[in-house]
Amino acid sequence: MPPRPPVGQEVQPLISTNITMAYQSISVGNHDDNGNDSNNFQHTGGHNSPAAKRKLNMIFSFTVGALLFITADWFRIRLFGSTKSVRTSLKDDGVVTAGGKPNETNRLFHDAIINDAAPSTINNNSQTIPIPTGVNLGSWLSLEDWFYVGSNGAVEVASPDDAVAASCLPPIHLDQSTGPRWNSETDLLEGLANHYEEQMNDESIKRSTLGGYPNNKSQSLGPYGKAIKTIHAFRSNYLDFDEDLSTMAALGIKYVRVPVSWCWTEHDPVDMVTLMEKEGVHANDEDEWYYMSDEEVQEKFTCVDPFYDNVRWPAIPRSFVQRFLRACAKHGIGATLDIHTYPGGTSIGTFSGVWPRYSKFWTHGDVQATNDGKYDIGRTILKDFIAWLESLSTSDPMAFNGLRALSPMNEPAHLAGLYNGANPIRTDSETFLPPLPSELADEYLSQLNGGSDVSTKVPDGNHLRVLLWLRDAVDAFRQSKLPSFGKELHVNLHESLFPSKILPKYETKYDHGLYPGALAVFGSWWRATTAPDERSSWAILDIHHYHAWGPQCSGAVEGPPTGRYACSDVEERTKVLEECTKWASVYRKTLEDECGEGLRLASAEFSASTHHSIRHACTDASTLRMTYEMQVKIANEADVELFWWSYKMPYGGAFRSGWSLKQLLYMFGVTSTPDEGAYHCGDHVKAVGEPFDGSM
């Protein structure tokens, strides 16, 4: 049975749609406390009496009203009942054409969907539900383990060192009989290849395959070919470009942020298996199909990580992403490509792509790390990526139209401040973020702090290596053609880059996760790195913010000290959230104090989750609604653009309530479809004699 919304949050019949230029609202009919229509009539008088005539008239009116109710409800189902009906309505009515332009008959509706003048809202059951302007498509083209824990595996968002949380990658890898548990995508690729190699060497299952496919090296892909096929099947199956994007547009979502890895290919995985059309060869003969060798697969569809032995990344096909960008253009949605991972991993954790291996990007991949003039792989990857985006303007104009922005690195050196602080959280390894050479550090600090208009000075420390790298990223974008084409650069930073002891102190005590000291340092660096006209046009500063970490803003089912408030304590919950959700306004004010007015700001990751451990987190709809609505409201007032993390996570189990926007809107009664996958994940027990899938 699919989960239903909590009591009091059942999906209400959507009787009519009231559209304005900037807002999409959905109102419900009038019902009494028992759910009956408030226009009921009383039976009075005889057959021919005036009262009887009034009764007949009322019956007629009631019947007409019921027909209107059914018609309106049919329209509601067509528009919001499923992703299919949303797409069908928009497509059939011609709301958005390939060029992103509405036809005249639906211009008003189109403006309600993608007008940039104001954030969208949905009015459901007499309550206004704000919609963030953007969402992430997380763990699609850059994998994170906790999205694939299955129905019973949700424990901790940030999996600790010794935990292997992910148990599937649907539709082909569903449980331990079809592949390994995994930490990160390099770990997954290696584990899948090992799994398929073991199967191919197992004599007992050569003839026991689904569909009768052979299981030998001459008549199938090799281990890496099957692993890449499994990953590409997941990528192709995860998002329906028409269905999902049209649903987002109908909800009022204008932008998507797509985390991607650094590893790309010009080749299409479909070409790993090709039909050999030879004269005189029967359709069922062995020579009909050509299977690419594992050596060729590795060369065309994987990237070798230069900082580890025998570690490969699964490549993202450029043609696949171009199809996605064209679909974004078709539906009037702008996409940000976020380079979430680099070789060696720029941070620690499962999202680094190399976990549980320790991060090596800053110690091995930054040319300033060794100061010996070696090849700078990180800066080169970024410049090559920018060049490819530029080329789309002529090679694939529609895909280029779907591109909104580039984010050069996600959460650079996240948690480095905790490793470099007075009491580091890990002492068995050296810091993964070393300091710059002293002469270079002094030179860069003088550039940052030398102006007469400096309000906050950037302190010395290991973080200068990250700030210098990002300065060069801004310059690489600046020198490209992308700003002249109207494309944007979203530069992401995270407060955990700094040890707290080096940050400026404020006279006013901030104890609700507002971090003005770190924000002031970021603002000072941003002022020195960009010009005012750039900050008001293509250069957007992006700082992620969650309530799920840290004691100041988290909520827990059992209350303090696990969380700042108990989920059921409405008074304390409201008090804490009123302070914590001020972050967006503090963000805006602090950055304007450093950079002046007119700058564009974003927070490209936020959620309604109240605790990183799902067993302690609040999962009731009232707490999630308050956390969600207050964050969106204050951010809108502060003109801080928000991106929800993440749009969907159908195999995330209990994580979904606080992290999946699709599930959250279902809980609020906005949509009628929960965020559920078509397959099981991790909970299948293989029956005796059950054949394995040898179809690849």
C-alpha positions in Angstrom: 0.0 0.0 0.0 1.4 3.4 -0.8 1.8 5.7 2.2 -1.0 8.2 2.8 -0.7 11.7 4.2 -1.0 12.0 8.0 -4.4 12.5 9.6 -5.7 15.9 8.7 -3.5 16.1 5.6 -5.6 14.1 3.2 -5.7 15.3 -0.4 -8.7 17.5 -0.8 -10.8 17.7 -4.0 -9.6 20.6 -6.1 -12.8 22.2 -7.4 -11.5 25.1 -9.4 -8.2 26.7 -10.5 -7.8 30.4 -10.0 -4.9 31.7 -12.1 -3.1 35.1 -11.7 -0.1 36.3 -13.6 2.5 35.4 -11.0 0.7 32.9 -8.8 -0.9 29.5 -9.3 -3.6 28.9 -6.8 -5.9 25.9 -6.2 -9.0 26.4 -4.1 -11.4 23.8 -2.7 -15.2 23.8 -2.3 -17.1 24.7 0.8 -17.8 21.8 3.1 -19.2 21.5 6.6 -17.3 19.8 9.4 -18.5 16.4 8.3 -17.3 16.9 4.8 -20.9 17.5 3.4 -21.7 20.2 0.9 -22.8 23.3 2.7 -25.6 24.0 0.2 -27.9 21.1 1.3 -31.7 21.7 1.1 -34.6 20.6 3.3 -37.6 18.6 2.2 -40.8 20.7 2.6 -44.4 20.8 1.3 -46.5 18.6 -1.0 -46.1 17.5 -4.5 -47.6 20.7 -6.2 -46.8 23.2 -3.4 -44.6 26.2 -3.9 -42.2 24.4 -1.5 -42.2 21.4 -3.7 -41.4 23.5 -6.7 -38.6 25.1 -4.8 -37.5 21.6 -3.9 -37.5 20.6 -7.6 -35.6 23.7 -8.5 -33.1 23.0 -5.8 -32.7 19.4 -6.9 -32.1 20.7 -10.5 -29.6 23.2 -9.2 -27.9 20.6 -7.0 -27.7 18.2 -10.0 -26.2 20.8 -12.2 -23.7 21.7 -9.4 -22.8 18.0 -9.1 -22.1 17.8 -12.8 -20.0 20.9 -12.5 -18.2 19.3 -9.5 -17.4 16.2 -11.6 -16.3 18.2 -14.5 -14.0 20.4 -12.4 -12.7 17.4 -10.5 -11.9 15.7 -13.9 -10.0 18.9 -14.8 -8.1 18.7 -11.5 -7.2 15.1 -12.1 -6.0 16.0 -15.6 -3.9 18.8 -14.3 -2.6 17.5 -11.0 -3.6 13.9 -10.5 -0.5 12.4 -12.1 2.6 13.4 -13.9 1.2 12.0 -17.1 -1.9 14.1 -17.0 0.1 17.2 -16.2 2.2 16.7 -19.3 -0.8 15.8 -21.4 -2.6 19.0 -20.5 0.3 21.2 -21.1 1.4 19.5 -24.3 -2.0 19.2 -25.8 -2.9 22.8 -25.0 0.3 24.1 -26.5 1.3 26.0 -23.3 5.1 25.8 -24.0 6.6 25.3 -27.5 10.1 24.3 -28.3 11.2 27.9 -28.2 9.7 28.3 -24.7 6.9 30.6 -25.9 3.2 30.2 -25.0 0.4 30.4 -27.5 -2.1 33.2 -27.0 -5.0 31.0 -25.7 -2.9 29.8 -22.8 -0.6 32.8 -22.2 -2.2 33.5 -18.7 -1.6 29.9 -17.6 1.9 29.9 -19.0 2.8 33.1 -17.1 1.5 31.5 -13.9 3.9 28.7 -14.5 7.2 30.3 -15.6 6.9 34.0 -15.0 10.0 35.1 -13.1 8.3 38.1 -11.6 7.5 36.3 -8.3 7.8 32.9 -6.6 4.9 30.6 -7.3 2.4 29.5 -4.6 -0.2 26.8 -4.5 -3.4 27.4 -2.5 -4.7 24.2 -1.2 -7.5 23.8 1.4 -7.5 27.5 2.1 -3.8 27.5 2.9 -1.1 29.0 0.7 1.9 26.8 0.0 4.9 28.6 -1.5 7.0 26.8 -4.1 10.8 27.4 -4.3 12.0 28.7 -7.7 14.4 25.8 -8.1 15.0 22.1 -7.2 17.9 19.8 -7.4 18.0 16.5 -9.3 20.2 15.0 -6.8 22.0 11.6 -7.0 21.2 11.2 -10.7 24.4 12.0 -12.5 26.5 12.2 -9.3 25.5 9.4 -6.9 25.0 9.6 -3.1 24.5 6.4 -1.2 21.6 7.5 1.1 19.2 7.9 -1.9 19.3 4.2 -2.4 18.8 2.6 1.1 15.4 1.1 0.3 12.3 1.0 2.5 14.1 -0.2 5.6 17.6 1.1 5.3 17.3 4.8 6.2 19.5 5.7 9.2 22.0 8.6 8.6 22.2 11.1 5.8 26.0 11.4 6.2 27.0 7.8 6.3 29.9 7.2 8.7 33.2 5.7 7.6 32.3 2.1 8.4 28.8 2.1 7.0 27.8 0.9 3.5 24.3 2.2 3.2 23.2 1.9 -0.5 21.8 -1.4 -1.5 20.5 -0.9 -5.0 20.6 1.1 -8.3 17.3 0.3 -10.1 16.1 -1.0 -12.4 18.8 -3.6 -12.9 20.6 -3.6 -9.6 18.0 -4.3 -6.9 19.6 -6.2 -4.1 22.6 -8.3 -3.1 21.7 -10.9 -5.7 22.1 -8.4 -8.5 25.1 -6.4 -7.2 26.9 -5.0 -4.2 26.1 -2.6 -1.5 28.1 0.6 -2.1 29.4 3.9 -0.7 30.0 6.1 -3.8 29.9 5.8 -7.5 33.5 4.7 -8.0 32.9 2.1 -5.3 29.7 1.0 -7.1 31.4 0.7 -10.5 34.1 -1.5 -9.1 31.7 -3.6 -7.1 29.4 -4.1 -10.1 32.3 -5.2 -12.3 33.5 -7.7 -9.7 29.9 -9.0 -9.2 29.5 -9.6 -13.0 32.9 -11.2 -13.3 32.0 -13.7 -10.5 28.8 -14.5 -12.3 30.5 -15.1 -15.6 33.0 -17.4 -14.0 30.4 -19.4 -12.2 29.8 -22.6 -14.3 26.6 -23.4 -12.5 24.7 -20.4 -13.8 25.8 -20.3 -17.5 22.6 -21.7 -18.7 20.3 -20.4 -16.0 19.5 -16.9 -17.2 16.4 -14.8 -17.7 15.1 -15.1 -21.3 17.7 -17.8 -22.1 20.5 -15.4 -22.7 24.0 -17.0 -22.7 26.5 -16.2 -20.0 29.9 -16.4 -21.5 32.5 -13.9 -22.7 32.1 -14.5 -26.4 28.3 -13.8 -26.4 27.9 -11.0 -23.9 29.5 -7.8 -22.6 32.3 -8.2 -20.1 32.1 -7.3 -16.4 32.8 -3.5 -17.0 30.4 -3.5 -20.0 27.7 -4.9 -17.9 28.5 -2.5 -15.0 28.3 0.5 -17.3 25.1 -0.8 -18.9 23.6 -1.1 -15.4 24.5 2.5 -14.5 23.3 3.9 -17.8 20.0 2.0 -17.4 19.6 3.8 -14.1 20.4 7.2 -15.5 17.9 6.7 -18.4 15.2 5.4 -16.2 15.5 7.9 -13.3 13.9 10.9 -15.0 11.3 11.1 -17.7 12.3 14.3 -19.5 8.7 15.1 -20.6 6.7 13.8 -17.7 8.8 15.1 -14.8 9.8 18.4 -16.3 6.3 19.3 -17.3 5.1 18.5 -13.8 7.8 20.8 -12.3 6.7 23.5 -14.7 3.1 23.1 -13.7 4.0 23.4 -10.0 5.8 26.7 -10.7 9.4 25.4 -10.6 11.5 27.5 -12.9 15.0 26.1 -12.5 16.7 22.7 -11.9 20.2 22.2 -10.5 21.9 19.0 -11.8 24.9 17.7 -9.8 27.3 16.0 -12.3 30.7 14.3 -12.0 33.8 15.5 -13.8 34.0 12.4 -16.0 32.3 12.7 -19.5 32.3 10.8 -22.8 31.5 11.6 -26.4 30.3 8.0 -26.8 26.8 6.5 -26.3 26.5 3.4 -24.1 23.9 2.0 -26.5 26.7 1.4 -29.0 28.3 -1.2 -26.7 26.1 -3.8 -28.2 25.4 -3.5 -32.0 23.5 -5.6 -34.5 25.9 -7.0 -37.2 23.9 -7.2 -40.5 25.8 -9.7 -42.6 24.7 -11.2 -45.8 23.6 -14.8 -45.3 23.6 -14.6 -41.5 20.3 -15.8 -39.9 18.7 -13.6 -37.3 19.4 -16.1 -34.5 23.0 -17.0 -35.4 25.7 -16.2 -32.9 27.4 -13.7 -35.2 24.4 -11.4 -35.3 25.4 -9.3 -32.3 28.7 -7.5 -31.6 29.7 -7.0 -28.0 32.3 -4.3 -27.1 35.3 -5.7 -25.3 36.0 -4.6 -21.7 39.2 -2.8 -22.8 37.2 -0.7 -25.2 34.4 -0.1 -22.7 37.0 1.1 -20.1 38.6 3.4 -22.7 35.3 5.0 -23.9 33.0 4.9 -20.9 35.2 5.3 -17.8 37.8 7.8 -16.5 40.8 6.7 -14.5 41.2 8.7 -11.3 44.9 9.9 -11.4 45.3 9.9 -7.6 44.4 6.3 -6.8 45.4 2.9 -8.0 42.8 1.2 -10.2 39.9 3.6 -9.4 37.6 4.4 -12.3 34.6 6.7 -12.7 31.5 6.0 -14.9 31.4 8.6 -17.6 28.4 10.7 -18.4 27.5 10.8 -22.1 27.4 14.3 -23.4 24.6 13.4 -25.9 22.4 12.2 -23.0 22.8 15.5 -21.1 22.2 17.5 -24.3 18.8 15.7 -24.7 18.0 16.7 -21.2 18.9 20.3 -21.8 16.7 20.4 -24.9 13.8 19.0 -22.9 14.4 21.8 -20.3 14.2 24.4 -23.1 11.0 22.8 -24.4 9.3 23.1 -20.9 10.7 26.6 -20.1 13.0 25.4 -17.3 16.6 26.6 -16.9 19.2 24.1 -15.9 22.4 24.7 -13.8 25.1 22.1 -14.3 26.9 21.7 -11.0 30.3 19.9 -11.1 29.7 18.0 -7.9 32.8 15.9 -7.9 36.4 16.0 -9.1 39.1 13.3 -9.3 40.4 12.6 -5.9 37.3 14.0 -4.2 37.2 17.7 -3.1 35.6 16.9 0.3 35.1 13.9 2.5 31.9 11.9 2.5 29.9 9.7 0.2 29.1 12.6 -2.2 32.8 13.0 -3.0 32.5 10.1 -5.5 35.6 8.3 -4.0 34.4 7.5 -0.5 35.5 5.6 1.7 38.8 6.7 0.2 40.3 9.8 1.7 40.1 13.0 -0.3 43.2 13.8 -2.4 42.1 16.6 -4.7 43.7 19.4 -2.7 46.8 17.5 -1.8 47.4 16.1 -5.3 45.2 17.8 -7.8 45.8 21.5 -7.2 49.0 22.7 -8.9 49.7 24.9 -5.9 49.8 21.9 -3.7 53.2 20.8 -4.9 54.4 24.1 -6.3 56.4 22.2 -9.0 54.5 23.1 -12.1 52.8 19.8 -12.6 49.7 19.5 -14.7 46.7 21.2 -13.0 43.9 18.7 -13.6 41.2 20.5 -11.7 41.5 23.9 -13.5 41.9 22.1 -16.8 38.7 20.1 -16.3 36.8 23.3 -15.6 38.2 25.1 -18.6 37.4 22.2 -20.9 33.8 22.0 -19.5 33.3 25.7 -20.1 34.6 25.3 -23.7 32.1 22.5 -24.3 29.2 24.6 -23.0 30.3 27.4 -25.3 30.3 25.0 -28.2 26.6 24.2 -27.6 25.7 27.7 -28.8 26.4 26.6 -32.3 26.4 22.8 -32.3 23.1 22.4 -30.3 21.3 25.8 -29.9 18.2 24.3 -28.3 20.3 22.5 -25.6 22.2 25.8 -25.1 18.8 27.5 -24.5 18.0 25.0 -21.8 21.3 25.8 -20.0 21.0 28.5 -17.4 24.2 28.3 -15.4 27.4 26.5 -14.4 28.4 25.8 -10.8 32.2 25.1 -10.8 32.5 23.1 -7.6 30.1 21.9 -4.9 30.9 22.6 -1.2 34.7 22.9 -1.8 36.7 21.3 1.1 33.5 20.8 3.1 34.4 20.0 6.8 38.0 21.1 6.4 37.5 23.5 9.2 36.7 20.7 11.6 39.8 18.9 10.6 42.1 21.9 11.0 40.6 23.2 14.2 42.0 23.2 17.7 40.2 19.8 18.3 40.2 18.1 14.9 37.5 15.4 14.4 40.0 13.0 12.9 43.6 12.6 14.0 44.5 9.4 12.1 45.0 11.3 8.8 46.6 14.5 7.8 44.3 17.3 6.7 42.9 16.9 3.2 43.3 20.8 2.7 46.9 21.8 3.1 47.9 25.5 3.3 49.2 27.5 0.3 53.0 28.0 0.0 53.7 31.0 2.4 54.8 33.4 -0.3 51.7 32.8 -2.4 49.4 33.0 0.6 50.9 36.4 1.6 50.6 37.7 -1.9 46.9 36.6 -2.2 46.0 38.0 1.2 47.4 41.4 0.3 45.3 41.3 -2.8 42.1 40.4 -0.8 42.7 42.8 2.1 44.6 45.7 0.4 41.7 47.9 -0.6 40.6 51.0 1.4 37.0 49.9 1.3 37.5 46.5 3.1 35.1 46.0 5.9 36.1 42.5 7.0 39.5 41.2 6.4 39.9 37.6 5.1 42.0 35.7 7.7 45.0 33.6 6.9 44.6 29.8 6.8 44.3 26.7 4.8 41.0 28.0 3.3 43.0 30.4 1.0 43.7 27.4 -1.3 40.0 27.0 -2.0 39.4 30.7 -2.3 42.2 31.0 -4.8 40.9 28.1 -6.9 37.5 29.6 -7.0 38.9 33.0 -8.0 40.5 31.3 -11.0 37.2 29.6 -11.7 35.4 33.0 -11.8 38.2 34.3 -14.1 37.9 31.3 -16.5 34.1 31.9 -16.8 34.7 35.7 -17.2 37.0 35.2 -20.1 34.6 32.8 -21.9 31.7 33.8 -24.1 29.1 32.5 -21.7 28.5 35.9 -19.8 27.8 37.5 -23.2 25.3 34.8 -24.0 23.4 35.5 -20.7 24.6 32.4 -18.9 25.4 32.6 -15.1 28.1 31.3 -12.8 26.9 30.0 -9.4 29.8 30.0 -7.0 29.2 27.7 -4.0 30.9 28.0 -0.6 30.3 26.3 2.8 30.9 27.7 6.3 32.6 24.4 7.4 35.6 25.5 5.3 36.8 27.6 8.3 37.9 26.7 11.8 35.5 28.7 14.0 38.4 30.3 16.0 39.6 32.4 13.0 36.3 34.0 12.2 35.4 37.5 13.2 33.4 37.9 16.4 30.1 39.8 16.6 28.9 41.8 19.5 25.4 40.4 19.0 25.3 36.7 20.0 24.0 34.5 17.1 23.1 31.1 18.4 20.6 29.9 15.8 22.9 28.7 13.1 23.2 32.1 11.4 27.0 32.1 11.1 27.5 35.9 10.3 31.3 35.6 10.8 31.7 33.1 7.9 29.2 35.1 5.8 31.2 38.3 6.3 34.4 36.6 5.2 32.7 35.2 2.1 31.3 38.6 1.4 34.8 40.2 1.7 36.2 37.6 -0.7 33.3 38.0 -3.1 33.8 41.8 -3.2 37.5 41.3 -4.1 36.8 38.6 -6.7 33.9 40.2 -8.7 32.9 43.6 -9.9 29.6 45.2 -9.0 28.1 44.8 -12.5 29.1 41.1 -12.5 27.5 40.6 -9.1 24.2 42.1 -10.3 24.2 40.0 -13.6 26.0 36.7 -14.1 28.0 36.1 -10.9 25.8 34.6 -8.2 27.1 33.6 -4.7 25.6 30.3 -3.4 25.7 29.2 0.2 23.9 26.0 1.2 22.0 26.0 4.5 20.3 23.1 6.4 18.6 22.8 9.8 19.4 19.1 10.0 23.0 19.6 11.3 24.1 21.5 14.4 22.3 21.8 17.7 20.9 25.3 17.1 18.1 24.6 14.7 17.5 20.9 14.7 14.3 19.2 16.0 14.0 15.7 17.3 11.2 13.4 18.3 12.6 13.1 21.8 13.5 16.8 22.1 16.7 18.2 23.8 19.6 17.5 23.8 19.2 15.6 20.5 17.4 18.5 19.0 16.8 22.1 20.0 13.0 21.4 20.3 10.7 18.4 20.4 8.6 17.9 17.3 5.4 17.9 19.3 6.2 21.1 21.2 4.5 23.6 19.0 5.4 26.6 21.1 9.1 25.9 21.3 9.3 24.7 17.7 7.8 28.0 16.5 10.2 30.0 18.7 13.2 28.2 17.4 12.2 28.3 13.7 11.4 32.0 13.9 15.0 32.6 14.8 16.6 30.0 12.6 14.8 31.0 9.4 16.2 34.5 9.7 19.3 33.1 8.1 18.3 34.2 4.6 17.9 37.8 5.8 21.1 37.7 7.7 22.8 36.3 4.6 21.5 39.2 2.5 22.3 41.9 5.0 25.8 40.6 5.8 26.8 40.3 2.1 25.4 43.7 1.3 27.4 45.2 4.1 30.5 43.8 2.4 29.6 44.2 -1.3 27.0 46.8 -1.5 23.4 46.4 -2.8 22.3 44.8 -6.0 24.1 41.5 -5.7 22.4 38.2 -6.5 22.3 35.5 -3.9 21.3 31.9 -3.8 21.1 28.9 -1.5 21.1 26.0 -3.9 20.5 23.4 -1.2 17.9 23.4 1.6 15.3 20.9 2.9 12.7 20.5 5.6 14.6 17.8 7.4 15.0 18.6 11.1 17.8 16.1 11.9 20.4 14.2 10.0 19.5 11.0 11.7 16.1 9.9 10.4 15.3 8.0 13.6 15.4 11.2 15.5 14.0 13.6 12.8 10.5 15.0 12.8 8.4 13.3 10.2 5.0 14.8 11.0 3.4 17.0 8.4 2.9 20.0 10.7 6.6 20.3 11.6 7.7 19.7 8.1 5.2 22.3 6.8 6.3 24.9 9.2 10.0 24.3 8.5 9.5 24.4 4.8 7.1 27.4 4.6 9.1 29.6 6.9 12.4 29.0 5.1 10.8 29.8 1.7 8.9 32.8 3.0 11.9 34.5 4.5 14.2 33.7 1.6 11.6 35.2 -0.8 11.5 38.4 1.3 15.3 38.6 1.3 15.5 37.9 -2.4 17.6 34.8 -1.9 16.9 32.1 -4.6 16.3 28.7 -3.1 16.8 25.2 -4.6 15.2 22.3 -2.7 17.3 19.2 -2.2 16.0 17.1 -3.9 13.1 16.8 -6.3 12.7 13.0 -5.9 14.3 10.1 -4.2 11.9 7.2 -4.7 14.3 4.6 -3.1 15.2 6.8 -0.1 12.8 5.1 2.3 12.1 7.2 5.4 14.4 10.0 4.2 11.8 11.1 1.7 9.5 13.0 4.1 12.1 15.7 4.8 14.2 15.6 1.6 11.9 14.7 -1.4 9.9 17.7 -2.6 7.6 15.2 -4.5 6.9 13.3 -1.3 6.5 16.5 0.8 3.9 18.0 -1.6 2.0 14.7 -1.5 2.0 14.9 2.3 0.7 18.5 2.1 -2.2 17.3 -0.2 -0.9 19.3 -3.2 -0.4 16.3 -5.4 -2.0 12.8 -5.3 1.1 10.7 -6.2 3.7 9.8 -3.6 7.4 9.6 -4.4 7.7 5.8 -4.9 9.8 3.7 -7.3 8.6 1.0 -9.6 11.0 -1.5 -8.1 12.0 -2.9 -4.8 15.4 -1.9 -3.3 17.5 -4.1 -1.2 14.7 -6.2 0.4 14.4 -9.0 -2.1 15.2 -12.5 -1.0 16.3 -14.7 -3.9 14.4 -17.9 -4.2 16.1 -21.3 -4.6 16.7 -21.8 -8.4 15.7 -18.3 -9.3 17.6 -17.4 -12.5 19.8 -14.4 -12.7 19.5 -11.6 -15.3 22.0 -12.4 -18.0 20.3 -10.3 -20.6 23.3 -7.9 -21.0 
